[in-house]
Amino acid sequence: MDLPLPEADAATTAAVKDWLGRFAACVREVDYAAAYPFWHDAIVIFGTYQELVRSRQAWTDTQWSNVWPRTEGFAFDLANTLVLASPDGAMAVAVTPWDSTGFHPDGTPFPRPGRATIVLARQPDGRWVGVHSHMSLQRGVPQDSHGQRAVKAR
């Protein structure tokens, strides 16, 4: 017999969706400094440009720097986000589509949708911190984007 998915309660779902919305704002602003507190220093991730990255700084250097300044309009699709949670409320997983705009070499924009799985751990002070992220583009979407936005803060 299959048990139901361990969906998060309404409060946890709201908190995780709020976290996603605030983090997405950092991506849109190309504000690495504001994004750092969302993530554990020793995070382990997979992404478009790297198969496995360990540490938030390495993630910034290899993934964020290759994507955030070259795209725009990043947002999670919160209406279609599923939040799962451990029974004790210590961990949550966001399964979420996202969208952004990429740019061809000639500057013309193209839709750049993708999906993410983000694992969050609740800290003793109650805030959520990402401990794992796997973000990928949908099939057929060009990996390279050629936008040139300035980094707001490192």
C-alpha positions as CSV (number, residue, x, y, z in Angstrom):
1,M,0.0,0.0,0.0
2,D,1.3,3.4,-0.9
3,L,1.3,6.1,1.7
4,P,0.5,9.7,0.7
5,L,3.3,12.1,0.0
6,P,4.6,13.8,3.1
7,E,3.2,17.2,2.0
8,A,4.1,20.1,4.3
9,D,1.4,21.8,6.4
10,A,0.1,25.2,5.4
11,A,2.5,27.2,7.6
12,T,5.6,25.4,6.3
13,T,4.4,25.6,2.7
14,A,3.8,29.4,3.1
15,A,7.3,29.8,4.7
16,V,9.1,27.9,2.0
17,K,7.2,29.7,-0.8
18,D,8.1,33.0,0.9
19,W,11.8,31.8,1.0
20,L,11.6,31.0,-2.7
21,G,10.2,34.4,-3.6
22,R,12.8,36.3,-1.6
23,F,15.6,34.2,-3.0
24,A,14.3,34.7,-6.6
25,A,14.4,38.5,-6.0
26,C,18.2,38.2,-5.2
27,V,18.6,36.4,-8.6
28,R,16.7,39.1,-10.4
29,E,18.8,41.8,-8.8
30,V,22.1,39.8,-9.3
31,D,22.7,40.3,-5.6
32,Y,25.0,37.5,-4.4
33,A,25.6,39.1,-1.0
34,A,21.8,39.2,-0.3
35,A,21.5,35.6,-1.5
36,Y,24.2,34.1,0.7
37,P,22.2,33.8,3.9
38,F,19.6,31.7,2.1
39,W,22.2,28.9,1.7
40,H,24.4,26.8,4.0
41,D,28.1,27.5,3.6
42,A,28.8,23.8,2.8
43,I,25.9,23.3,0.4
44,V,26.2,20.5,-2.2
45,I,24.5,21.3,-5.6
46,F,24.0,20.2,-9.2
47,G,23.5,22.7,-11.9
48,T,23.6,23.6,-15.6
49,Y,27.3,24.4,-15.6
50,Q,28.5,21.9,-12.9
51,E,27.8,18.3,-12.1
52,L,28.7,18.6,-8.4
53,V,29.6,21.6,-6.5
54,R,30.5,21.7,-2.8
55,S,30.3,25.1,-1.0
56,R,28.3,28.2,-1.5
57,Q,31.4,30.1,-2.7
58,A,32.2,27.5,-5.3
59,W,28.5,27.6,-6.4
60,T,28.7,31.4,-6.7
61,D,31.8,31.2,-8.8
62,T,30.8,28.4,-11.1
63,Q,27.1,28.6,-11.4
64,W,25.6,31.9,-10.2
65,S,28.3,34.0,-12.0
66,N,27.6,32.1,-15.3
67,V,23.8,32.5,-15.1
68,W,22.5,35.4,-13.1
69,P,24.1,38.3,-15.0
70,R,23.2,36.7,-18.3
71,T,19.5,36.2,-17.7
72,E,16.6,38.2,-16.3
73,G,13.2,37.9,-14.8
74,F,13.9,34.8,-12.8
75,A,10.9,33.6,-10.8
76,F,9.7,30.4,-9.2
77,D,6.2,29.3,-10.2
78,L,4.8,29.3,-6.7
79,A,1.3,28.2,-7.8
80,N,2.8,25.0,-9.1
81,T,5.3,24.4,-6.3
82,L,5.0,21.3,-4.1
83,V,6.5,21.5,-0.6
84,L,7.2,18.2,1.2
85,A,8.4,18.1,4.8
86,S,9.8,15.6,7.3
87,P,7.3,14.6,10.1
88,D,9.4,16.6,12.6
89,G,9.4,19.7,10.5
90,A,13.2,19.9,10.5
91,M,13.5,19.4,6.7
92,A,11.5,20.5,3.7
93,V,11.8,20.0,0.0
94,A,10.5,22.4,-2.6
95,V,9.7,20.9,-6.0
96,T,9.2,23.8,-8.2
97,P,9.2,25.0,-11.8
98,W,10.8,28.3,-12.6
99,D,11.0,30.7,-15.5
100,S,13.5,33.3,-16.8
101,T,14.5,35.1,-19.9
102,G,17.7,34.2,-21.8
103,F,19.4,36.1,-24.6
104,H,20.8,34.9,-27.9
105,P,24.2,36.3,-29.0
106,D,22.4,38.9,-31.1
107,G,20.5,40.1,-27.9
108,T,17.1,38.7,-28.8
109,P,15.3,37.2,-25.8
110,F,14.1,33.6,-25.5
111,P,12.0,31.9,-22.8
112,R,14.3,30.0,-20.4
113,P,12.1,27.7,-18.2
114,G,13.4,25.1,-15.9
115,R,12.7,23.2,-12.7
116,A,14.3,22.8,-9.3
117,T,14.5,20.6,-6.3
118,I,15.6,22.5,-3.2
119,V,16.3,20.8,0.2
120,L,15.9,23.1,3.2
121,A,16.9,22.6,6.8
122,R,15.1,24.5,9.6
123,Q,17.6,26.3,11.8
124,P,17.3,26.6,15.6
125,D,16.0,30.2,15.1
126,G,13.2,28.9,12.8
127,R,14.6,30.2,9.5
128,W,15.1,27.9,6.5
129,V,18.5,27.4,4.9
130,G,19.1,25.6,1.7
131,V,21.4,22.6,2.0
132,H,21.0,21.2,-1.6
133,S,19.8,22.5,-4.9
134,H,19.4,20.9,-8.3
135,M,18.3,23.3,-10.9
136,S,18.0,22.4,-14.6
137,L,16.6,23.8,-17.8
138,Q,13.7,22.2,-19.5
139,R,14.7,20.1,-22.5
140,G,15.5,22.0,-25.7
141,V,16.2,25.3,-23.9
142,P,19.6,26.7,-24.9
143,Q,22.1,26.5,-22.0
144,D,24.0,29.6,-23.0
145,S,22.5,33.0,-22.5
146,H,24.4,36.2,-23.5
147,G,22.8,38.9,-21.4
148,Q,25.2,41.3,-19.6
149,R,23.8,42.7,-16.4
150,A,25.9,44.1,-13.6
151,V,26.4,42.3,-10.3
152,K,24.7,44.4,-7.6
153,A,26.7,43.0,-4.7
154,R,29.2,40.3,-4.0
